[in-house]
Amino acid sequence: MGRFDKFIPVAKEMGTREWERIVVLSEAAEKKKEYKIALSVFDVAIKESGNHTEYLRKEYSKLKARISKKS
């Protein structure tokens, strides 16, 4: 897992205000087939509402759909 261990705590700290970085973290995890981490990045980021919560929820839904097609 390596560097991916840090993704979830970082995403939690950034929250929705760093929405672009949240998407980048999730995409990086997804590319390495670290699906649980890719999903968790969104989970922790959208726990608290912010300006970009709705956008992140939509991206989270898209990710779940992509992952379910791969399974």
N, C-alpha and C positions, 0 to 999 in steps of 0.2 A: 504494500500500500504506500509506504514512503511518504512523499510530499502530500499525498491526499489526506493524511491524518490531520493536517492543519486547516483544511478547507472549511470544515464545519465550524470550528471556533471563530475563524476569520469571518465567515458569512454571518454568524450570529452577531458579531461586533459591528459589522458594516450595516446590517439591516437593509431596509428598502432604499435608503438614501444613496447607496452605491449599487443601484440596480444593474448597471452595465457590468460591473465586476462580478456580481452574483451570477449573471448569465455566463460569463467567461469561465468562472470556476466550475459551474455545472457542466458546461460543454467539454471542458478539459477532462473531467471525471468520466463523462459519457464516452468520449473517444477511447479511453482506456478500459472501457467496460466495467467501470466502478459505478454501477447503476445506483446502488444504495446511497453512495456518497453524493452522486449527482442529484438525487431526489432530496436528500437531507439538507443540502445547501439551500434549496428553496424553502424547505420546511422551517428551518431556523430563521431565515431572513424575513419571512412573512408573518412570523409570530406576532410582531408588533406592527400596527398599521402605520403607513407612511404614504408619501406622495405617489409612490410607484407600486403599491401593493397589488392593485388590480392587474397591472401589466405582468408582474411576476407570477401571479396566480395563473394567468393565461399561458405563460411560458412553461410553468410547472405542468399544466394540463397537457400541453403539447409533448413535453418530455415523457410523461407517463404513457401517452398514446404510442410514441416511438418505441419505448422500451417494451410495451406489451406486444408489439408486432415482431420484435426480435426474439421473444420467448417462445 
